[in-house]
Amino acid sequence: MIRSAKLICNGGEYLCVVRDVSHGGVRLRLFHALPHEDQLTLELATGDRHSLERVWERDGEVGLRFADEIDVRDFINEGGVFRKRPVRLRFDCPVTVLVGERPYQAVMRDMSRQGARIDLDMSLPIGQRIQIDAPGFPEKFATVCWRRWPAHGVVFHQSFTFDCLAKLANRLQAPAPAPLLPAGAPALTAGCVPPTIRRFDSPPHCRTCNSDCPANADR
């Protein structure tokens, strides 16, 4: 299975792709290293949330264990209370909004592949074309499609690809560099080798294999 989703932790919100799921856990595809936090929340495109515990991470994928048992069929069918919508990442990022040649300071509150919410002290008219600029942010042109001052919803003239948005969000939410350790201080070590976890720690199997196979979870 392939489902767009996001991981939520104290360090921010990050795009991911659900590759495999069972009653016990889930395997996700990532586009960058995951922050070193054990307690995470997975939010699907329907808004449904599931608490998770990190088990392992390697080769661009992460295995996580559900804190509570889930209904696999509902998870796969994305049968949440709310309708499915594009995954939106919430974070505060200072940006400059250019209206013509005049710059205005603003804060981007959330962003999806197709658009963003920007808080701005002034009120822009619906249909106003703008340019968004920020350190590490690619040149992006957009049009105002709704407003509830100070919030303005904008749609990008060119959508982000999924992987580009995932990597951009990771850069924008990156913590400040850690202070250098004094000479002779012991180096920090990485975590232990992840254990082997049944069902969500390995590539999906053929549908013709045994009933315990993750690929059969959507039957």
Backbone bond lengths (Angstrom), bond angles and torsions (degrees), N, CA, C in turn:
res aa  C-N    CA-C-N  psi(-1)  N-CA   C-N-CA  omega(-1)  CA-C   N-CA-C  phi
1 M - - - 1.456 - - 1.521 109.98 -
2 I 1.325 116.53 152.81 1.456 121.87 176.17 1.521 107.39 -135.45
3 R 1.327 116.62 116.88 1.456 122.15 179.75 1.530 109.18 -134.64
4 S 1.324 116.95 133.93 1.462 120.82 174.43 1.522 109.20 -75.85
5 A 1.326 116.59 140.63 1.462 121.27 -179.76 1.524 107.99 -158.91
6 K 1.334 115.39 -176.60 1.461 119.22 174.59 1.516 109.70 -141.23
7 L 1.325 114.83 147.99 1.455 122.45 174.31 1.522 108.67 -99.30
8 I 1.327 116.03 134.35 1.458 121.84 -179.68 1.521 108.79 -116.50
9 C 1.325 116.43 131.29 1.460 121.19 176.20 1.525 107.95 -147.33
10 N 1.321 116.80 -178.80 1.464 119.86 -179.44 1.524 112.03 -61.85
11 G 1.340 115.97 -28.09 1.458 119.77 -177.29 1.512 115.00 -82.00
12 G 1.340 118.41 -10.86 1.457 119.98 -179.93 1.513 112.58 146.88
13 E 1.329 115.29 -162.42 1.457 122.86 179.66 1.524 108.25 -125.67
14 Y 1.341 116.29 136.68 1.460 120.77 -170.61 1.522 110.80 -136.72
15 L 1.333 116.07 135.37 1.458 120.89 177.84 1.518 110.92 -70.08
16 C 1.321 115.76 147.36 1.462 121.01 176.59 1.522 108.51 -154.13
17 V 1.318 115.57 170.00 1.460 122.44 176.75 1.520 108.28 -124.05
18 V 1.320 116.90 126.27 1.464 121.42 177.27 1.525 108.05 -77.28
19 R 1.330 117.05 120.10 1.457 121.51 -177.92 1.522 113.23 -104.43
20 D 1.322 117.41 -25.20 1.460 120.07 -172.46 1.525 108.37 -162.12
21 V 1.331 117.65 140.56 1.462 120.15 -178.70 1.520 110.03 -144.74
22 S 1.320 115.99 147.65 1.461 122.99 173.58 1.520 107.12 -142.00
23 H 1.330 117.37 -179.98 1.461 120.44 178.31 1.531 111.18 -61.15
24 G 1.342 116.03 -30.18 1.459 119.24 -174.36 1.506 115.64 -90.27
25 G 1.343 117.69 -29.71 1.453 118.28 -174.22 1.508 113.16 -168.21
26 V 1.320 115.06 -172.34 1.454 121.37 -174.33 1.524 109.47 -144.77
27 R 1.319 115.33 149.05 1.464 121.34 176.06 1.523 107.95 -115.06
28 L 1.334 116.23 128.42 1.455 121.76 -175.12 1.518 111.16 -119.16
29 R 1.313 115.72 146.95 1.459 122.82 171.09 1.518 107.89 -95.05
30 L 1.339 115.62 130.37 1.459 121.68 179.22 1.524 110.15 -116.49
31 F 1.320 116.29 167.38 1.458 121.71 -179.95 1.523 111.47 -120.12
32 H 1.328 115.81 10.84 1.463 122.81 179.37 1.521 106.89 -169.41
33 A 1.314 116.59 170.03 1.464 119.96 177.61 1.523 110.04 -67.14
34 L 1.320 115.83 143.28 1.459 121.47 179.79 1.527 109.45 -82.50
35 P 1.341 118.13 141.53 1.475 119.67 175.47 1.523 110.56 -55.65
36 H 1.315 116.73 150.02 1.466 120.96 -175.76 1.525 110.69 -80.12
37 E 1.317 115.21 72.50 1.455 122.54 176.65 1.524 108.25 -130.54
38 D 1.311 116.42 139.30 1.463 120.62 -177.51 1.523 112.60 -88.05
39 Q 1.330 117.54 -32.13 1.458 121.35 -177.72 1.529 109.45 -96.37
40 L 1.326 116.06 119.25 1.455 121.99 -176.15 1.524 109.89 -133.52
41 T 1.326 115.80 160.96 1.461 121.85 175.58 1.517 108.81 -127.22
42 L 1.324 116.25 131.14 1.460 121.82 176.92 1.522 108.36 -99.53
43 E 1.327 116.85 124.99 1.467 121.25 176.53 1.519 109.18 -114.31
44 L 1.333 116.16 125.07 1.455 121.91 179.63 1.527 110.49 -85.51
45 A 1.337 115.77 174.28 1.462 120.48 -178.72 1.522 112.40 -65.11
46 T 1.340 117.88 -18.94 1.465 121.76 177.55 1.524 112.21 -85.23
47 G 1.334 117.54 -7.00 1.456 121.06 -176.54 1.513 113.50 94.13
48 D 1.350 118.27 -8.64 1.465 121.07 177.36 1.525 109.49 -63.39
49 R 1.341 115.70 139.13 1.459 120.74 -178.14 1.521 110.99 -121.27
50 H 1.348 115.03 146.23 1.460 121.81 178.95 1.526 108.47 -136.82
51 S 1.330 116.31 128.03 1.465 121.25 176.99 1.520 109.64 -76.40
52 L 1.332 116.07 139.47 1.460 121.69 -174.16 1.519 111.00 -134.39
53 E 1.329 114.65 157.68 1.453 122.35 172.09 1.522 108.42 -123.17
54 R 1.326 115.95 132.47 1.465 120.16 179.97 1.527 110.17 -67.36
55 V 1.332 115.73 137.40 1.463 121.45 177.24 1.525 110.40 -115.97
56 W 1.319 117.01 -49.14 1.458 120.15 179.81 1.523 109.72 -154.60
57 E 1.340 115.79 164.64 1.461 122.45 175.19 1.514 108.78 -150.35
58 R 1.324 116.61 127.98 1.465 120.48 177.90 1.523 110.13 -165.34
59 D 1.330 115.39 148.14 1.465 122.96 173.42 1.523 112.99 50.61
60 G 1.327 116.99 43.07 1.452 120.22 176.39 1.515 115.18 77.08
61 E 1.326 117.61 9.57 1.458 121.19 178.16 1.520 109.74 -128.87
62 V 1.334 115.63 157.60 1.455 120.99 179.27 1.522 108.75 -137.24
63 G 1.327 116.13 139.30 1.458 122.10 175.74 1.513 109.39 -106.58
64 L 1.322 116.32 130.84 1.461 121.13 -177.62 1.522 110.16 -131.75
65 R 1.324 115.39 148.70 1.461 121.81 -179.33 1.528 109.53 -104.50
66 F 1.344 116.81 132.72 1.461 120.51 176.90 1.523 110.25 -67.98
67 A 1.328 116.39 137.07 1.463 120.44 176.33 1.527 110.44 -69.81
68 D 1.337 116.76 -29.69 1.465 122.48 177.99 1.518 108.66 -132.33
69 E 1.330 116.56 151.42 1.462 120.36 179.26 1.522 109.70 -65.66
70 I 1.326 115.66 143.76 1.461 120.66 -177.69 1.521 110.51 -117.64
71 D 1.321 116.10 166.36 1.459 122.80 171.07 1.522 106.73 -90.38
72 V 1.319 116.77 105.71 1.465 121.14 -174.33 1.521 111.34 -61.02
73 R 1.331 117.48 -40.32 1.466 119.83 -178.35 1.530 110.88 -62.87
74 D 1.334 117.07 -44.13 1.466 119.70 177.62 1.520 111.24 -63.92
75 F 1.334 116.42 -38.41 1.461 120.90 178.93 1.526 110.04 -60.63
76 I 1.329 116.60 -47.50 1.466 120.90 -177.38 1.523 111.48 -67.46
77 N 1.335 116.47 -40.74 1.468 120.93 -178.22 1.524 112.82 -79.70
78 E 1.336 116.56 -6.69 1.468 122.03 -178.72 1.526 110.80 51.93
79 G 1.337 113.76 50.61 1.461 120.11 -177.18 1.507 112.86 -89.71
80 G 1.306 118.22 56.11 1.455 121.54 -179.26 1.517 112.85 -80.89
81 V 1.328 115.78 176.09 1.466 121.76 179.27 1.524 110.62 -68.11
82 F 1.334 116.78 -36.05 1.458 120.92 -176.91 1.526 110.50 -100.36
83 R 1.334 115.00 157.66 1.461 119.60 -179.54 1.529 110.03 -69.63
84 K 1.309 114.94 153.66 1.458 121.18 178.50 1.526 109.48 -69.30
85 R 1.330 116.17 138.00 1.457 121.16 179.52 1.522 109.08 -144.78
86 P 1.352 117.85 163.13 1.463 119.51 178.93 1.525 111.37 -56.56
87 V 1.320 115.92 141.20 1.462 120.77 179.99 1.526 109.10 -67.07
88 R 1.322 115.47 129.92 1.463 121.80 -176.58 1.527 109.19 -119.86
89 L 1.328 116.37 129.31 1.457 122.18 -179.94 1.524 109.58 -96.62
90 R 1.342 116.66 129.47 1.464 121.27 -179.18 1.529 109.98 -103.20
91 F 1.301 116.65 121.84 1.463 122.33 174.49 1.524 107.84 -164.43
92 D 1.319 116.90 159.89 1.463 122.12 179.95 1.522 109.40 -101.30
93 C 1.323 115.65 119.42 1.466 120.96 -178.22 1.529 109.11 -133.43
94 P 1.342 118.43 114.65 1.469 120.21 176.29 1.530 110.48 -62.01
95 V 1.320 116.45 132.03 1.462 121.43 179.57 1.522 109.14 -137.09
96 T 1.326 115.26 164.07 1.459 121.96 171.54 1.521 108.10 -108.82
97 V 1.322 116.45 127.25 1.461 121.94 177.20 1.526 107.89 -102.97
98 L 1.320 115.78 121.73 1.459 120.99 178.61 1.520 108.87 -99.14
99 V 1.342 115.94 120.86 1.462 122.42 174.24 1.522 105.98 -111.00
100 G 1.321 115.80 103.31 1.454 118.63 -167.85 1.516 107.56 67.87
101 E 1.332 116.95 -120.93 1.464 120.75 177.31 1.525 111.73 -107.34
102 R 1.331 117.56 4.69 1.464 120.46 -177.08 1.524 110.23 -94.56
103 P 1.346 116.98 123.82 1.466 120.30 -179.84 1.530 111.24 -90.44
104 Y 1.342 115.60 143.37 1.460 122.28 175.95 1.522 108.35 -133.34
105 Q 1.327 116.11 137.56 1.457 120.45 178.09 1.530 109.60 -79.80
106 A 1.324 116.12 137.46 1.463 121.40 -176.90 1.523 108.96 -148.48
107 V 1.326 115.87 175.28 1.465 122.16 176.75 1.521 108.49 -129.92
108 M 1.321 116.31 124.12 1.460 120.66 174.00 1.524 108.54 -81.80
109 R 1.341 116.95 121.86 1.461 121.98 -175.90 1.517 112.80 -94.24
110 D 1.311 117.85 -32.40 1.466 120.23 175.88 1.520 109.02 -157.27
111 M 1.343 114.98 167.28 1.455 119.28 -175.52 1.519 109.85 -156.95
112 S 1.327 115.79 141.88 1.458 122.65 171.45 1.525 107.19 -123.22
113 R 1.311 116.67 -175.74 1.464 119.27 177.76 1.524 111.11 -63.77
114 Q 1.336 116.84 -31.54 1.464 120.69 -172.09 1.526 114.58 -96.53
115 G 1.335 117.97 -20.74 1.457 118.23 -175.17 1.516 112.64 -171.34
116 A 1.337 115.65 -169.13 1.462 120.23 -175.35 1.526 110.09 -155.46
117 R 1.338 114.79 163.68 1.466 121.72 169.58 1.517 107.51 -108.78
118 I 1.315 116.17 128.36 1.456 122.29 -178.21 1.524 109.20 -126.11
119 D 1.333 117.22 130.30 1.463 122.37 175.39 1.522 109.13 -94.36
120 L 1.329 114.87 127.45 1.458 121.31 -174.05 1.528 108.52 -138.04
121 D 1.340 117.54 137.90 1.466 120.90 -178.37 1.523 112.36 -63.73
122 M 1.316 117.38 -35.27 1.461 120.66 179.16 1.524 109.84 -91.61
123 S 1.312 117.12 163.86 1.461 121.86 -179.29 1.523 109.47 -104.34
124 L 1.337 116.27 119.80 1.461 121.10 179.61 1.526 109.94 -94.92
125 P 1.326 118.31 144.43 1.465 120.72 179.73 1.529 111.52 -72.79
126 I 1.331 116.06 151.59 1.460 120.95 173.86 1.530 108.13 -60.62
127 G 1.320 116.09 135.10 1.457 120.42 -178.76 1.519 114.16 92.10
128 Q 1.339 117.29 -5.02 1.468 120.54 179.12 1.524 110.49 -66.48
129 R 1.316 116.55 130.13 1.465 121.74 176.30 1.527 108.51 -88.31
130 I 1.327 116.27 134.55 1.459 121.18 -178.00 1.524 109.72 -136.07
131 Q 1.328 114.56 167.43 1.460 121.71 170.76 1.520 107.83 -122.17
132 I 1.332 116.73 136.83 1.465 122.33 -179.28 1.516 108.50 -107.95
133 D 1.324 116.00 131.06 1.463 120.47 -177.82 1.525 109.19 -136.58
134 A 1.328 116.06 139.67 1.465 122.44 176.95 1.519 108.02 -164.01
135 P 1.348 118.07 154.52 1.463 120.43 176.78 1.527 110.77 -57.01
136 G 1.322 116.34 127.91 1.454 121.08 179.52 1.508 114.35 79.80
137 F 1.333 117.20 -0.34 1.464 121.78 -178.10 1.523 108.76 -102.83
138 P 1.336 118.78 129.48 1.465 119.73 -179.52 1.525 111.11 -67.41
139 E 1.313 116.68 152.16 1.466 120.45 177.12 1.521 109.15 -56.10
140 K 1.328 116.48 123.26 1.459 120.23 -173.90 1.524 109.82 -135.72
141 F 1.333 115.67 126.61 1.456 121.62 175.70 1.525 108.79 -102.16
142 A 1.333 115.68 145.22 1.459 119.98 -175.75 1.523 109.77 -150.93
143 T 1.341 114.90 167.87 1.463 121.99 177.31 1.520 109.08 -127.05
144 V 1.333 116.84 135.24 1.465 121.33 178.12 1.527 109.03 -69.09
145 C 1.342 116.85 125.10 1.468 120.63 -178.45 1.532 112.64 -113.82
146 W 1.340 118.28 -17.55 1.470 121.52 173.12 1.523 108.41 -158.85
147 R 1.331 116.13 162.93 1.465 119.70 177.53 1.523 109.48 -152.98
148 R 1.319 114.96 141.52 1.463 124.64 169.29 1.526 104.66 -142.46
149 W 1.313 114.76 87.06 1.460 121.45 -168.57 1.529 111.38 -43.42
150 P 1.354 116.63 133.29 1.473 127.60 6.32 1.531 114.10 -87.81
151 A 1.343 116.99 2.63 1.467 120.02 -176.07 1.529 110.91 -78.29
152 H 1.334 115.27 139.75 1.457 122.68 174.37 1.526 108.18 -131.34
153 G 1.316 116.76 128.56 1.459 120.39 174.17 1.515 109.53 -93.71
154 V 1.324 116.32 129.43 1.465 120.34 -179.17 1.523 109.53 -124.83
155 V 1.321 115.34 147.19 1.461 121.23 175.14 1.522 107.84 -110.83
156 F 1.336 116.16 130.33 1.460 120.76 -178.98 1.530 110.43 -70.74
157 H 1.322 116.28 144.62 1.459 120.15 175.78 1.521 110.66 -70.84
158 Q 1.318 116.61 -27.77 1.467 121.61 176.29 1.519 108.21 -133.66
159 S 1.328 116.53 119.94 1.463 120.88 -176.74 1.522 111.03 -69.59
160 F 1.331 115.92 153.36 1.456 121.76 171.17 1.527 109.15 -75.44
161 T 1.326 116.88 147.51 1.458 119.28 165.34 1.528 107.31 -74.09
162 F 1.325 116.91 158.96 1.459 120.79 -176.20 1.522 111.16 -59.56
163 D 1.330 117.07 -47.01 1.461 119.51 -176.79 1.528 111.92 -69.58
164 C 1.347 117.86 -34.61 1.469 119.96 178.22 1.525 110.86 -65.62
165 L 1.340 116.88 -41.49 1.461 119.29 178.71 1.520 110.74 -66.59
166 A 1.333 116.99 -38.97 1.467 120.41 179.20 1.527 110.87 -60.48
167 K 1.325 116.96 -45.77 1.463 120.69 -179.24 1.529 111.66 -69.99
168 L 1.339 116.83 -37.62 1.460 120.36 178.63 1.526 110.73 -64.35
169 A 1.332 117.03 -45.78 1.468 120.74 179.78 1.520 110.95 -60.98
170 N 1.315 116.84 -37.58 1.463 120.27 178.19 1.527 110.73 -64.06
171 R 1.339 117.05 -42.26 1.471 120.21 178.90 1.530 111.10 -65.79
172 L 1.328 117.02 -43.11 1.459 120.31 -176.98 1.521 112.40 -67.40
173 Q 1.340 116.70 -25.49 1.461 120.50 -178.59 1.519 113.02 -102.25
174 A 1.329 116.28 6.15 1.463 119.86 -177.44 1.522 110.31 -62.50
175 P 1.346 118.11 134.66 1.466 120.76 178.64 1.521 110.99 -69.80
176 A 1.313 115.84 161.77 1.465 120.56 176.78 1.522 109.35 -62.50
177 P 1.342 118.05 147.34 1.466 120.49 -179.82 1.521 111.64 -56.27
178 A 1.323 115.83 140.92 1.467 120.58 179.13 1.527 109.56 -70.71
179 P 1.332 118.16 149.35 1.468 120.51 178.31 1.520 110.70 -64.86
180 L 1.335 115.18 149.87 1.454 119.89 179.85 1.525 110.27 -68.61
181 L 1.333 116.11 141.51 1.459 120.63 177.51 1.526 109.60 -75.47
182 P 1.319 118.49 144.30 1.465 119.89 176.85 1.518 110.67 -65.51
183 A 1.313 115.00 156.57 1.461 120.01 -179.39 1.524 110.33 -57.01
184 G 1.333 115.48 134.30 1.457 120.64 177.90 1.511 114.24 87.85
185 A 1.344 117.97 -5.89 1.466 119.84 179.27 1.519 109.30 -72.78
186 P 1.337 118.52 143.86 1.466 120.76 179.41 1.515 111.02 -66.04
187 A 1.317 115.88 140.85 1.460 121.05 179.97 1.521 110.08 -76.28
188 L 1.330 115.09 149.53 1.455 119.64 175.48 1.520 109.00 -72.81
189 T 1.309 116.85 144.03 1.459 120.79 -178.79 1.506 110.46 -108.50
190 A 1.316 115.57 153.34 1.464 120.55 177.65 1.516 109.57 -74.40
191 G 1.318 115.50 167.62 1.466 120.65 179.88 1.513 111.69 -67.38
192 C 1.315 115.74 171.10 1.457 120.54 -178.92 1.518 110.42 -71.14
193 V 1.312 115.93 166.89 1.457 121.26 178.71 1.517 108.77 -65.07
194 P 1.349 118.85 127.85 1.458 120.29 -176.27 1.520 111.72 -64.46
195 P 1.326 117.18 141.79 1.458 120.23 177.91 1.512 110.89 -73.48
196 T 1.303 115.25 162.23 1.456 120.03 176.24 1.519 109.06 -79.44
197 I 1.336 116.96 125.58 1.454 122.22 -178.39 1.525 108.89 -114.10
198 R 1.311 116.45 130.69 1.453 120.18 -179.60 1.523 110.51 -66.17
199 R 1.315 116.04 144.90 1.446 126.14 165.20 1.521 114.47 78.46
200 F 1.327 119.92 -43.68 1.451 117.16 -178.37 1.518 112.52 -116.03
201 D 1.361 117.69 18.13 1.464 118.99 178.81 1.509 112.13 -112.24
202 S 1.331 118.63 4.16 1.451 120.38 -175.83 1.514 109.63 -138.72
203 P 1.351 116.90 162.61 1.454 119.87 -178.70 1.525 111.34 -59.90
204 P 1.356 118.28 148.16 1.457 121.00 178.54 1.516 111.60 -58.04
205 H 1.328 115.32 148.02 1.450 120.69 179.66 1.518 110.54 -96.87
206 C 1.294 115.14 174.06 1.460 121.85 176.58 1.525 110.08 -66.07
207 R 1.340 117.06 148.98 1.455 120.79 179.84 1.524 112.15 -68.70
208 T 1.314 117.14 -11.27 1.464 119.14 -179.17 1.517 112.43 -88.97
209 C 1.355 117.40 0.29 1.457 119.26 -178.18 1.518 110.34 -86.14
210 N 1.355 116.08 -167.40 1.457 120.13 -172.57 1.518 112.29 -66.00
211 S 1.346 116.69 164.93 1.460 122.89 -173.18 1.519 112.79 -70.53
212 D 1.327 118.29 -11.66 1.461 121.00 -179.85 1.522 111.75 -86.06
213 C 1.321 116.13 3.85 1.465 121.61 -176.34 1.527 110.69 -74.09
214 P 1.362 118.41 137.70 1.463 120.76 178.62 1.520 112.68 -59.06
215 A 1.342 116.70 -30.10 1.458 119.30 -178.41 1.519 111.82 -66.74
216 N 1.339 116.99 -16.38 1.455 119.88 179.74 1.520 112.26 -92.23
217 A 1.348 117.34 2.07 1.463 120.13 -173.96 1.516 112.53 -65.12
218 D 1.368 117.22 -23.60 1.460 118.64 -177.50 1.517 112.28 -95.31
219 R 1.339 117.91 9.73 1.459 119.80 178.97 1.515 111.34 -77.53
